Structures are given as structure tokens and as C-alpha cells.
Amino acid sequence: MTTDPNAAPRTFRRPALRHADNNDLVPRVLIRAAIALVLISLALVTYARVTDRPLVATPHEAPVLWEETIRLVGGGAQAVTVLHEDGSLLADLPHGGFVTVIQNGLQRERGKHGIAPDLPIRIVAYENGRLAAHDDITGWSVELAAFGEDNRDAFLRLFGRK
């Protein structure tokens, strides 16, 4: 890198916290409101933890209707291969859609734990209509119907149940 000896030295200016007319860039009332929001959130969470409030918005327990154990093997950004637990082919999806999304999420979770991404997972259907993917190795699970009925049906079609 060459420098021009006749060039003026560069000066760096710090960003101003105020406008030239002496007004704040962020109004004080907005900063105070943000601080109040944080403090109220902390107070609510502390209250919930101290009083042992039960968790809400968690899936209701129900008896298992059926369960399948599968392996999801990624094949690029959109492709996924679905294998039975024994390794036999269940489906080869070049455009796997939602199944690929689940495979990517599983792969990321297993990567955080240093676990091989192609180990089996369980797809569990419950009597109350829930359909979930469970990874017993990491404890990761996802409610497949939470992403919409079409996405839930993508897994049901894999097993010929839709």
C-alpha cells in the first residue's frame, strides 16, 4: 500500500450524540420507556420464577397413537433423504420443503452437541392430533403442526397416513 506524501492527513470524527442544534438524537422519553420495559419484564419473570407459576402454552400430554423412527440425511440446501431406522430408503426428496427445514434444524442442534446428524429421530403422533419430532439424544423436539397443517401433512404423507 502506497501513501501520497502530499495528501492531507485523514481525520476521524466520533458520531455525535446530539444534533448541532443541541437536541438529543434519541428522545429521553423513549430511552426511559425502554428502560421501564426492561425492568417490568425482569420483574414479571422474577415473580413467575419465585412463585413457581406453571408453564403455559406447552403441549398437552396425550397417549401415543403411533410412532416411527427415521433418519434424515441432508443432501444440500433443499434435498433430504428419509431412511427407515434400519437404513432402507423411505423417501428421496430433491425438494424436501418442510422435511428439509426439520432436517436442517436437527443438524444444527446436533452440531452444537458434536453428534452425528444422521442418527435416528422419532416421529410421534398423539391421540389429541399432535405430531412431533423428538431427538432423544439431544432432547430437541418440535411440534410439526405448529408450522401449519400442510407442513404437518408432509410428514404424514411420508408414512402413508394422509
Helices and strands as residue ranges (DSSP letters): H 28-50, E 64-74, E 80-84, E 89-93, H 98-113, E 121-126, E 131-134, E 141-143, G 144-147, H 149-158
